[in-house]
Amino acid sequence: MKINVFSHQLELTEELKSYFERRLLFAVSRFATKIQSIDAGLIDVNGETAGGIDKRCRIVVKIAGVGRLVVQDDDAEIHPLIDRTTDRLGRLIGRKLDWFQKSFGRQSASGA
């Protein structure tokens, strides 16, 4: 599983990158054998001069035999944004793999 964490118009410190990667791994580790790649980005939509809910987290996951899944959310604060988006990603992957198993009779990544 390849993970690519990037940012646009937002400083991505080593601490923030490490935090993001840890949250991603926690959310998807049980599906690791099915995931080919994860592209995870943090974006400051309005740039440094504007405030408010202008931070965006977008995660694109490529899953073998299933395709691409995308989760995106916005917030004013980075850490709660990362937490919420990675949690949503884990739930989405679980639902998608369960649906895929029921529809096509294949075993899900969770072994169910």
C-alpha positions in Angstrom: 0.0 0.0 0.0 1.5 3.3 -1.1 0.6 6.5 0.8 1.2 9.9 -0.7 0.4 12.9 1.6 0.6 16.3 0.1 -0.5 19.9 0.7 -1.4 22.9 -1.3 -1.1 26.5 0.0 -0.7 25.0 3.5 2.5 24.2 5.4 2.9 20.5 5.8 5.3 20.1 8.7 6.8 16.7 9.5 4.7 16.5 12.6 1.5 17.2 10.7 2.4 14.7 7.9 3.3 12.1 10.5 0.0 12.7 12.3 -2.0 12.4 9.0 -0.2 9.2 8.1 -0.8 7.6 11.5 -4.6 8.5 11.3 -4.7 7.0 7.8 -3.0 3.8 8.8 -5.3 3.5 11.8 -8.4 3.9 9.7 -7.4 1.6 6.9 -5.0 -1.0 8.4 -7.6 -3.8 8.4 -8.1 -3.3 4.6 -4.4 -2.9 3.8 -4.2 -6.0 1.6 -6.9 -4.6 -0.7 -5.6 -1.0 -0.9 -3.2 -0.2 -3.8 -2.7 3.4 -3.0 -3.8 6.4 -1.0 -3.4 10.0 -2.1 -4.2 12.3 0.8 -4.2 16.1 0.5 -4.6 19.1 2.8 -5.6 22.3 1.0 -6.1 25.8 2.2 -8.9 26.8 -0.2 -8.8 30.6 0.4 -5.1 30.9 1.0 -3.4 32.4 4.1 -5.2 35.7 4.1 -8.8 34.4 4.6 -10.1 32.7 7.7 -13.1 30.6 8.4 -13.9 27.1 7.2 -11.2 27.1 4.5 -9.2 24.0 5.1 -10.0 20.9 2.9 -8.9 17.3 3.4 -9.3 15.1 0.3 -8.4 11.4 0.3 -8.5 9.2 -2.8 -8.1 5.5 -2.3 -7.5 3.0 -5.0 -8.8 -0.5 -4.1 -7.9 -3.6 -6.1 -10.9 -5.0 -8.0 -13.2 -2.2 -6.7 -11.9 1.1 -8.0 -11.4 4.5 -6.5 -13.1 5.9 -3.4 -13.0 9.6 -2.5 -13.7 11.3 0.8 -13.6 15.0 1.2 -14.4 17.5 4.0 -13.8 21.1 5.1 -13.1 22.7 8.4 -11.4 25.6 10.0 -9.1 23.4 12.1 -6.6 20.9 10.7 -6.5 18.1 13.3 -10.3 17.7 13.7 -10.6 17.7 9.9 -8.0 15.0 9.5 -9.7 12.9 12.3 -13.1 13.2 10.8 -12.1 12.6 7.2 -10.0 9.5 8.0 -12.8 8.1 10.2 -15.2 8.5 7.3 -12.7 6.9 5.0 -12.5 3.8 7.2 -16.3 3.4 7.4 -16.7 4.0 3.6 -14.1 1.3 2.7 -15.8 -1.2 5.1 -19.2 -0.5 3.6 -17.9 -0.7 0.0 -16.0 -4.0 0.6 -19.0 -5.5 2.4 -21.3 -4.5 -0.5 -18.8 -5.8 -3.0 -18.7 -9.2 -1.2 -22.5 -9.4 -1.0 -22.9 -8.4 -4.6 -20.2 -10.5 -6.2 -19.5 -13.2 -3.6 -15.9 -12.2 -2.9 -14.3 -12.2 0.5 -13.9 -8.7 2.0 -10.6 -7.4 3.4 -11.9 -7.9 6.9 -12.3 -11.6 6.3 -16.0 -11.7 6.7 
